[in-house]
Protein backbone atom coordinates (compact mmCIF):
# COMPACT_ATOMS: atom_id res chain seq x y z
CA UNK A 1 0.00 0.00 0.00
CA UNK A 2 1.25 3.45 -0.88
CA UNK A 3 0.03 6.35 1.26
CA UNK A 4 0.06 10.02 0.36
CA UNK A 5 -0.25 12.25 3.43
CA UNK A 6 -1.41 15.78 2.60
CA UNK A 7 -0.31 18.30 5.24
CA UNK A 8 -2.65 21.07 4.17
CA UNK A 9 -3.38 24.62 5.29
CA UNK A 10 -7.11 24.80 4.48
CA UNK A 11 -8.96 28.06 4.00
CA UNK A 12 -11.13 28.36 7.08
CA UNK A 13 -14.80 28.22 6.22
CA UNK A 14 -14.25 28.05 2.44
CA UNK A 15 -15.22 24.51 1.51
CA UNK A 16 -15.26 25.30 -2.22
CA UNK A 17 -11.60 26.38 -2.14
CA UNK A 18 -10.64 23.37 -0.06
CA UNK A 19 -12.43 20.96 -2.40
CA UNK A 20 -10.66 22.56 -5.35
CA UNK A 21 -7.33 21.98 -3.58
CA UNK A 22 -8.38 18.38 -2.94
CA UNK A 23 -8.87 17.82 -6.69
CA UNK A 24 -5.26 18.85 -7.24
CA UNK A 25 -4.11 16.57 -4.42
CA UNK A 26 -5.96 13.65 -6.00
CA UNK A 27 -4.12 14.22 -9.27
CA UNK A 28 -0.84 14.39 -7.35
CA UNK A 29 -1.65 11.16 -5.51
CA UNK A 30 -2.39 9.29 -8.72
CA UNK A 31 0.79 10.61 -10.34
CA UNK A 32 2.71 9.28 -7.32
CA UNK A 33 1.06 5.86 -7.60
CA UNK A 34 -0.67 6.25 -4.22
CA UNK A 35 -3.54 4.03 -3.14
CA UNK A 36 -4.79 6.22 -0.29
CA UNK A 37 -4.82 10.00 0.15
CA UNK A 38 -5.12 11.08 3.79
CA UNK A 39 -6.06 14.60 4.94
CA UNK A 40 -5.92 16.30 8.36
CA UNK A 41 -8.65 16.74 10.98
CA UNK A 42 -11.57 18.87 9.72
CA UNK A 43 -9.56 19.35 6.55
CA UNK A 44 -12.33 20.68 4.31
CA UNK A 45 -13.61 23.38 6.66
CA UNK A 46 -10.63 24.30 8.83
CA UNK A 47 -10.33 23.34 12.48
CA UNK A 48 -11.10 26.55 14.37
CA UNK A 49 -14.70 26.72 13.19
CA UNK A 50 -16.51 26.55 16.53
CA UNK A 51 -18.36 29.82 15.86
CA UNK A 52 -19.42 28.55 12.42
CA UNK A 53 -20.42 24.98 13.19
CA UNK A 54 -24.08 25.56 12.40
CA UNK A 55 -23.25 26.45 8.80
CA UNK A 56 -20.21 24.21 8.26
CA UNK A 57 -21.38 20.95 9.82
CA UNK A 58 -23.36 18.48 7.74
CA UNK A 59 -24.53 14.90 7.82
CA UNK A 60 -22.30 12.21 6.40
CA UNK A 61 -24.41 12.05 3.23
CA UNK A 62 -24.07 15.78 2.61
CA UNK A 63 -22.36 17.78 -0.15
CA UNK A 64 -18.79 17.47 1.18
CA UNK A 65 -18.84 13.69 1.49
CA UNK A 66 -20.67 13.40 -1.83
CA UNK A 67 -18.02 15.44 -3.63
CA UNK A 68 -15.15 13.54 -2.00
CA UNK A 69 -16.81 10.28 -3.07
CA UNK A 70 -16.99 11.57 -6.65
CA UNK A 71 -13.30 12.41 -6.61
CA UNK A 72 -12.41 9.03 -5.10
CA UNK A 73 -14.37 7.18 -7.78
CA UNK A 74 -13.04 9.40 -10.57
CA UNK A 75 -9.43 8.80 -9.57
CA UNK A 76 -9.73 5.23 -8.27
CA UNK A 77 -8.34 6.38 -4.93
CA UNK A 78 -9.10 5.82 -1.25
CA UNK A 79 -9.56 9.16 0.54
CA UNK A 80 -9.58 9.84 4.29
CA UNK A 81 -10.77 13.24 5.52
CA UNK A 82 -12.12 14.98 8.61
CA UNK A 83 -15.68 16.27 8.91
CA UNK A 84 -17.82 18.13 11.45
CA UNK A 85 -20.67 15.65 11.24
CA UNK A 86 -24.27 16.44 12.17
CA UNK A 87 -26.06 13.44 13.61
CA UNK A 88 -29.75 12.69 13.08
CA UNK A 89 -30.55 14.04 16.56
CA UNK A 90 -28.78 17.33 15.79
CA UNK A 91 -25.70 16.65 17.89
CA UNK A 92 -22.26 17.04 16.32
CA UNK A 93 -19.30 14.70 16.13
CA UNK A 94 -15.71 15.33 15.09
CA UNK A 95 -15.48 12.59 12.48
CA UNK A 96 -13.03 10.89 10.15
CA UNK A 97 -14.58 9.52 6.96
CA UNK A 98 -12.95 6.89 4.72
CA UNK A 99 -14.09 6.59 1.09
CA UNK A 100 -12.88 3.67 -1.03
CA UNK A 101 -11.67 3.72 -4.62
CA UNK A 102 -15.21 3.00 -5.91
CA UNK A 103 -16.57 6.09 -4.20
CA UNK A 104 -18.23 4.15 -1.38
CA UNK A 105 -18.11 5.36 2.22
CA UNK A 106 -16.71 2.37 4.08
CA UNK A 107 -15.98 3.82 7.52
CA UNK A 108 -16.90 6.75 9.73
CA UNK A 109 -15.15 7.22 13.06
CA UNK A 110 -16.30 9.65 15.77
CA UNK A 111 -13.47 11.12 17.83
CA UNK A 112 -13.51 9.61 21.31
CA UNK A 113 -11.05 11.81 23.21
CA UNK A 114 -12.23 15.40 22.87
CA UNK A 115 -9.69 18.16 23.51
CA UNK A 116 -10.33 21.47 25.25
CA UNK A 117 -13.35 23.37 23.83
CA UNK A 118 -14.25 20.48 21.51
CA UNK A 119 -16.15 18.95 24.43
CA UNK A 120 -18.48 21.99 24.45
CA UNK A 121 -19.44 21.50 20.80
CA UNK A 122 -19.04 17.82 19.94
CA UNK A 123 -20.23 14.61 21.55
CA UNK A 124 -17.61 11.92 22.06
CA UNK A 125 -17.81 8.71 20.10
CA UNK A 126 -17.79 5.31 21.78
CA UNK A 127 -17.06 2.77 19.05
CA UNK A 128 -13.70 1.68 17.68
CA UNK A 129 -13.28 1.80 13.90
CA UNK A 130 -11.41 -1.00 12.11
CA UNK A 131 -12.28 -1.75 8.50
CA UNK A 132 -11.15 -4.48 6.09
CA UNK A 133 -10.00 -3.15 2.72
CA UNK A 134 -8.01 -4.47 -0.19
CA UNK A 135 -5.13 -2.40 1.22
CA UNK A 136 -5.23 -4.11 4.62
CA UNK A 137 -7.08 -3.69 7.90
CA UNK A 138 -7.24 0.04 8.62
CA UNK A 139 -7.96 1.57 12.03
CA UNK A 140 -8.93 5.20 12.60
CA UNK A 141 -8.12 7.67 15.39
CA UNK A 142 -8.27 11.47 15.49
CA UNK A 143 -5.68 13.84 17.02
CA UNK A 144 -6.10 13.82 20.85
CA UNK A 145 -6.79 10.07 20.66
CA UNK A 146 -3.07 9.70 19.87
CA UNK A 147 -2.17 10.78 23.38
CA UNK A 148 -3.98 7.85 25.00
CA UNK A 149 -2.11 4.55 24.52
CA UNK A 150 -5.32 2.62 25.13
CA UNK A 151 -6.79 3.81 21.82
CA UNK A 152 -4.09 2.42 19.54
CA UNK A 153 -3.85 -0.71 21.70
CA UNK A 154 -7.58 -1.37 21.30
CA UNK A 155 -7.38 -0.88 17.53
CA UNK A 156 -4.42 -3.24 17.28
CA UNK A 157 -6.15 -5.87 19.41
CA UNK A 158 -9.11 -5.67 17.03
CA UNK A 159 -6.86 -6.40 14.08
CA UNK A 160 -5.85 -3.02 12.70
CA UNK A 161 -2.62 -3.26 10.71
CA UNK A 162 -2.35 0.41 9.76
CA UNK A 163 -3.70 3.12 12.08
CA UNK A 164 -4.46 6.47 10.46
CA UNK A 165 -4.95 9.61 12.52
CA UNK A 166 -5.99 12.96 11.02
CA UNK A 167 -4.88 15.72 13.39
CA UNK A 168 -4.81 19.48 13.98
CA UNK A 169 -1.96 19.57 16.47
CA UNK A 170 -0.48 22.90 17.46
CA UNK A 171 2.82 24.54 18.33
CA UNK A 172 4.83 23.61 20.41
CA UNK A 173 3.77 19.93 20.21
CA UNK A 174 5.74 18.73 17.18
CA UNK A 175 8.30 16.67 19.10
CA UNK A 176 5.69 15.22 21.44
CA UNK A 177 3.53 14.27 18.47
CA UNK A 178 6.39 12.39 16.81
CA UNK A 179 7.27 10.61 20.04
CA UNK A 180 3.66 9.55 20.62
CA UNK A 181 3.20 8.21 17.10
CA UNK A 182 6.42 6.24 17.29
CA UNK A 183 5.40 4.86 20.68
CA UNK A 184 1.91 3.86 19.48
CA UNK A 185 3.50 2.04 16.54
CA UNK A 186 6.22 0.30 18.55
CA UNK A 187 4.02 -0.71 21.49
CA UNK A 188 1.52 -2.40 19.18
CA UNK A 189 3.87 -3.45 16.34
CA UNK A 190 1.68 -1.71 13.79
CA UNK A 191 2.03 1.10 11.27
CA UNK A 192 0.74 4.44 12.54
CA UNK A 193 0.35 7.59 10.43
CA UNK A 194 -0.38 11.06 11.79
CA UNK A 195 -1.70 13.49 9.17
CA UNK A 196 -1.36 16.92 10.76
CA UNK A 197 -2.15 20.33 9.31
CA UNK A 198 -0.03 23.42 8.79
CA UNK A 199 -0.64 27.16 8.96
CA UNK A 200 -2.61 29.14 11.53
CA UNK A 201 -6.13 30.25 12.40
CA UNK A 202 -6.18 33.33 14.63
CA UNK A 203 -4.35 32.33 17.82
CA UNK A 204 -3.98 28.68 16.80
CA UNK A 205 -0.64 27.90 15.15
CA UNK A 206 -0.39 24.37 13.79
CA UNK A 207 2.88 22.49 13.98
CA UNK A 208 2.75 20.23 10.90
CA UNK A 209 5.37 17.49 11.29
CA UNK A 210 3.13 14.74 9.92
CA UNK A 211 4.81 11.38 10.42
CA UNK A 212 4.51 7.68 9.61
CA UNK A 213 6.08 5.12 11.95
CA UNK A 214 6.62 1.41 11.31
CA UNK A 215 5.98 -1.55 13.62
CA UNK A 216 9.45 -1.25 15.15
CA UNK A 217 8.94 2.46 15.88
CA UNK A 218 11.13 3.57 12.99
CA UNK A 219 10.15 6.84 11.29
CA UNK A 220 9.37 5.91 7.69
CA UNK A 221 8.73 9.47 6.58
CA UNK A 222 7.99 12.90 8.00
CA UNK A 223 7.35 16.50 7.03
CA UNK A 224 8.37 19.82 8.53
CA UNK A 225 6.15 22.71 9.60
CA UNK A 226 5.05 23.92 6.15
CA UNK A 227 2.28 22.57 3.91
CA UNK A 228 3.38 19.64 1.79
CA UNK A 229 2.86 16.01 0.90
CA UNK A 230 4.57 12.79 1.95
CA UNK A 231 4.50 9.46 0.11
CA UNK A 232 5.23 6.33 2.14
CA UNK A 233 5.10 2.68 1.12
CA UNK A 234 3.60 0.31 3.68
CA UNK A 235 4.84 -3.30 3.60
CA UNK A 236 2.52 -5.28 5.86
CA UNK A 237 5.05 -8.14 6.02
CA UNK A 238 7.05 -5.93 8.36
CA UNK A 239 4.47 -6.54 11.07
CA UNK A 240 5.31 -10.25 11.24
CA UNK A 241 9.02 -9.46 10.98
CA UNK A 242 8.78 -7.17 14.01
CA UNK A 243 7.28 -10.01 16.06
CA UNK A 244 10.03 -12.58 15.47
CA UNK A 245 11.78 -11.90 18.79
CA UNK A 246 8.86 -10.49 20.78
CA UNK A 247 5.14 -10.34 20.14
CA UNK A 248 3.74 -7.75 22.52
CA UNK A 249 0.06 -8.39 21.95
CA UNK A 250 0.47 -12.17 22.19
CA UNK A 251 2.53 -11.89 25.38
CA UNK A 252 0.34 -9.20 26.95
CA UNK A 253 -1.10 -10.16 30.33
CA UNK A 254 -4.13 -8.63 31.99
CA UNK A 255 -3.45 -5.43 33.97
CA UNK A 256 -2.04 -6.02 37.49
CA UNK A 257 -4.50 -6.26 40.32
CA UNK A 258 -4.80 -3.42 42.79
CA UNK A 259 -2.47 -3.65 45.80
CA UNK A 260 -3.88 -5.52 48.78
N, C-alpha and C positions, 0 to 999 in steps of 0.2 A: 504494500500500500504506500502510495506517495501522498503526503500531506502538503498543502500550501497554507501556511498561517499568514493571515492578513492583519498586520498591526496598523489599524486605520485611525484617522483623526476625523470622525464624522462631523458633519455640520449639524449642530444641535437644532432639533425641531424641523429640519428640512429633509423629509423622507425621500422626496423626488431626487434631490441631489445625491443622497446616499445610495439610492437604487441605481442611479446612473453610474456612480463609482463602482458599484458591485458588478455591473455589466462588464466594465473594463477588467476587473479582477477575475471574472470568469474566463475571459479571453486569455489573460495571463496564465491562469491555472492550466488551461488546456494546452497552451503553448509549452508549459513546463512538464506536461505529462502527468499532472496531478489527478488523483482520484477524488480527493476531498478538499474543499475549500472551507476553512474555518475562520469565523469572524469574532470580534470581541463581544463582551456583554452589552446588551442594548445597542447594538452596532448600527441599526438603521434609523435610530431616533436621537442618539446621544444618550449619555448616562444621566447627567444632571437635569432631568426633565420633571422633577417632582411637582413644580408649579404648572406643568402642562400635561399631566397624565390624563386628564379627561379627554383631551383632543388627540393625544398621541398613542394611547393604549387602544388595542383592538382584540377581538377574539382570534383564535388561531386559524380560523377560516377566512380572515379578513384580507384586505388588499395587499398588505406587505407580504404575508405568507404566500398568497396566490401568485404574486409577481416573482418571488424567489423560486417557487415551484416551477414557473415557466422557464426561468433562466436555467435551473437545474436540468430540466428535461431537454431544453434546447442545446445545452452544452454536454449532456451526458455526464453530469458531475454531481457528487454529493456536496451539499452545502449545509453548514452549521452556523446559526446566527442567533442573536439574543433579541428578545421581544418583551415589551410590557404587555402582558396578556390579560384581557378582560374575561373573567369567568362568567358562566351563565347567570350566577347570582349577583353579578356586578362587582364582586371583589377582584383585586388585581394580583397577579403573580409575576415575579421576575423569572422569565422562562428562557430556556434554550431549546430551539427547534431544529431538528435534523430532517432534511429532505434528501431522498435518494436520487439516483441518476435517472430515474423514470419520472421524476417530479412528484413522487408520493411522499407525504409526511409520514415518517416511520417512527419518530420519537419526539416527545415533548417532555422536558424536565422542568419542574418548578423548584427554584432555589430554596434550599432548606435552611441554611444559616444566613439570616438577614443581618446586614451590617448597618449600624448607626441609624440614620433616619429612614432607611428602607422599611424598617419594622412599623413605621407609622403609615406607610402607603401600600405595602404589599403584605399578603398573607404567606406564611411559610409553607412550603410543600412538605409532604411526608414520605412519598414513595421514592425508592431508588429507580434509576433508569439505566438499564442494560439492554442493548438491542443487538440481535444477530443480523449481520450484513454480509455481503459477499467479500467485504474488506476485512472481516473479523468481527469479534464481539466488542462493541463500543459502549463505554460507560460515560455518563455526562455528570459534570459538576459545574458550579458557577462561582467564581471569585472567592468570597469569604469561606465557602466550603473547603477550599484548599488548606485552610489553616486548622482544620480539625482532622487529625489522622483517621478518625473513625469513618469518615466519609469514603475515602479512597479504599480503606480496608474492606468496608462493606461491599463496594463495587467489585473489588477483586474477588472476594469470597463468593460473589454471585456470577463470576465468570468473565468479567470484563478483562479484555486483553490490552486495550488502548483506552485510556481515560482522557477525555477532552474537556477543557475548562475555559470557557470564555470569561474574561475578566475586565475590570475597569480599576485596576490597582493604581495607587497614587504615590507620588514622591512623599517620603524618602524610602519606599518599601521595595526597591528593585532587588537588593541583595537578599532580603528576607524571602521574597517571592521565589527567587531561584533556588534558595536553600530548601524551601518547603516543597517545591515541585520535585527536586532531586530526592528528597526524603520520601515523598509519597511513592515515587517510582521504585526506589531501592527497597523500602520496607515491604512492598507488595510484589516485587519482581514483575512489574508491568511497565508499559510505556505510558507516560503522562505528558500531555501537552497543555501549556498555558498560553492562551491567545489574548494578550493584553492590548490596550489601546494606547495611543499617543496623544499629544496635544494638551489642551486645557479648556476648561469651561468655568469662567469666573474664577473663584478661589480654588478650584480643584485642578491640580496639575498632575497629569498621568505619567507614569514612569516607564511605559513601554517594557522593554526587556522580556518580550515573549520568549519562551524556552520550551524545548522538548527534551525529556530525559528518558533514557533507556532503562531496562529492568535491572541493571547493575548500578543505577544512579548516574551513569555517564551523561554529560550534556551532549546531545546529538546535533544541536543547532540552537542558536539564539540570535536575538536582535538587540540593538541599542535603544536609545530613547526616542528616536525619530520614527515617523511612519515608514513602513516598508513591508516586504514580504519575505518569507522563509520557506524553503522547500526541504522536506526531510523524508527520507525513505524509511519505512517501518518494516523490519524483518521479524515476523512473529516467531521464527525459530529461535530467536535470541532469548525468548522467555524460558524455553526448556534448557537452553545452554546455561542460563543464570542459576538454574536449580540443580546443577550437577553435584555441587558440593554442599549446598544447603537449600532446603525448600521451606521457606518461612511459613507459608500458609499450611502446609502439610504438618509441620512440626509444632504449630501453634497450639498451646494449651489454653484452657479456659482461664479467665482472669483469676488472680489469687483471691482467696477468701479474706474477709475482713479480719484484723487481728482479734484474738480472743479477749 
